[in-house]
Amino acid sequence: MKSAARLASKRAWQIAALLLALSAATAEAQPKAASAERVLADAKAHAVAEHKTIFLTFQASWCEPCHQLESFLRQPEMSAIFEKYFVFATLNIGEEGGQHPELESPGAEVLLLKWGGASGDVVAVPYIVMLNEKAQPIINSNRPVHGKQGSDSIGYPASQQEIYWFLVMLKKSAPAMTEEESRTIAARLKELAEDQADSARN
């Protein structure tokens, strides 16, 4: 009986050790997000080769406005305009306390702070920074507010003031963008904002 008990205990420990090893192997096998340094290096290489501006977005998987911005930029009519002038890059932040810590971009929070993406303890996403071919900031989504010290990040541009600042960002970072293209972008953002307002009322 004692021998059988020892054997069962030994097998239990072997199974536990095997499960632990498999768990560790699975965790190591999970793809990790590219570092901020790598993402910027890749974006810079494309920007230099294509003579375009880098459209960098700090985002999070749990952020609904981030998904709205991504969806807007992917719409065929919009992507046809934006891809003429911009190389897109994204960095994920705030993922470590959420459901997808593997999406966290190492080094992203350092750049976010460096480029004005946090006010005290408040971090607003999406946060957009336009960069030149050398990955140097041109303008960001912090909108100056009259009578207020500091500025507010527009996030996903939905209000009239936010859309206006988004257009300012585009004009400063992509001066070759035509007035017609700017009007098309503004009209689509306003249309989406109206649709969202209608849905909220119904």
N, C-alpha and C positions, 0 to 999 in steps of 0.2 A: 504493500500500500504506500509506504513512504517513498519507494523508488518511483512508483507511478505518479505520485504527487510532485516529486522533484522534476520528473520528465515533463509533466504538464506545465509546471511553473517555468521551466527552461524554454518550452515551446512558446509560451505566452510572451516571455521577454524577447524571443527571437522575432515574433510577429510584430511586437511593439517597435523594436529596433528597425525592422524592415519598413513599417509604415512611416516612421520618422524620417528614414533615409529617402523614401519616395516623396514625402512632403517637401523636404529640403531640395530635392532634385527638381521638383515641379516649380518651386519658387524661383530657383536659379534659372530655369528654362523660360520663365515668363519674360517676354521682350520688355526691355526698359526703354523709356523715352530718351531720345537723343538729348545731349546737353545743350544748353543755350549757346555755348561757344560753337558747337558743331552746326546747329541750325543757322546761326548767323553767318558762319563761314560758307555754308552752301548757298544761302540767299545772296551773299555778297558776290560769290562767283557767278551766279546767274545774272545778277544786276549789272555787273561789269561787262559780261559777254553780250547782254541784250540792251545795254544802255537804258536801264529802267530804274525806278525808285523801289525801295523795299517797303512793303506794306506789312508792318509787324503788329500782330495782335497778341496780347496777353489774355488768355482765356481759361475757362475751367469747364469740366464735363458737366457739373451740376448747375451751370449758369445759363438760364433760359435766354437772356438777351444775347449771350455769346452765340447760341444756336440760331437766333434770329439774324444776327449779322452774317454768319456763315451761309445761311440759306439765301439771304439777299445777294451776297456776292456771287453765289453759284447760279443764280438765275441767268439763263442764256443771254438775254438782252444786256444785263449788267456785266456779266463776265466778258462779253465781247468788247465792252468799253474799258473795264479795269485792266484786263490783260494786255492792252496796248501800252500801258504806262507803268504797270507795277509787277513786281515779283512778290509773291505772298509767302509769309513765314508766320508760324504760330508757336507760342510757348505756353505751356500749361502751368498754372500756379494753384495753390490752395487745394491740392489733391490729396495730400498726405493724411488729412483728417477725414477724408470722404471714402467713397466706395472703390475708387480707382487710384490708389497711391502709385501704381506703376506708370501712370500718365504724367506724373510730376516731372517737369523739365529741370534737371539739375542746373543751378546757377541762374534760373529765370528771375527769382525774387530779388537778387542782387541788381540785375539790370532794371527791373521794375522800379526799385527805389532810386537808382541812379538817374533814371529818365522821368522822374516825377509822377510815378504811378500810385503813390500812396500819400494820404494826408493824415498824419498822426498814425492811429491804429486802423484807419479805414482804407481798404483797398477796393476800388471799383473796377469790375470787369464787365464787358471787355474794355481793355485799355489799348489804344492804338498809337503807335509811333511810326511816323514816316522817316525813313533813313535814306541817305544818299548812297552812291555806289561804294563808298568807303565805310558804310555802316555807321555814319554819323547822323545824329538826329536833326531833322529839318523842322518838324512841328509835331505836336501830339494832340491827343483828344481832350486836353484840359482847356475848357472854354472860359475865357475871362468873364467875370460877372460884375456888372456895374454896381458900385457901392459896397462891394464885398471884398475883403482881403483874401487873396488867393484866387482859386479857380475851381470849377466843377468839371469832372470828366463827363463827356456826353454819353459814354457807353455805346449802346445801339441807338443811333440817331432817330428819334421819333417825333419830338416836339419841333416847333418851328425854329426855336433858337438852336437846338441841337443839329438840325438839318443844315441850318445856315453855317454853323461852325465846321461841320463835316465838309461842306463845299469850300470853305476857306482853306481847310487842310489839303483838299485835292488840288486847288488852284496853286497853292504855294509849292506843293511837292511834285506836281505834274503840270507845269505851266503850258505845255503843248495841248492839254485837254481843251476841246472846243466848248464854246458857250452852249451849243446845242447838246453836247454830251452832258454837260453840267445840268442843264434843264431836264434832261431825260432822267438823270439820277435823282434829282430833287423831286420830280413828279412821281416817280415810283416809290420813293420813301414816304411821301405824303399819302399816296394811295394805300400803302400797307398800313400806315398809322390810322387812317380812316376805317379800314377794314377791321383792325384790331379794336378800335373804339366801338364800332357797330356790334362786334361779337360780344364785347363786355356788357353792352346795354341789353342784349337779347338773352 
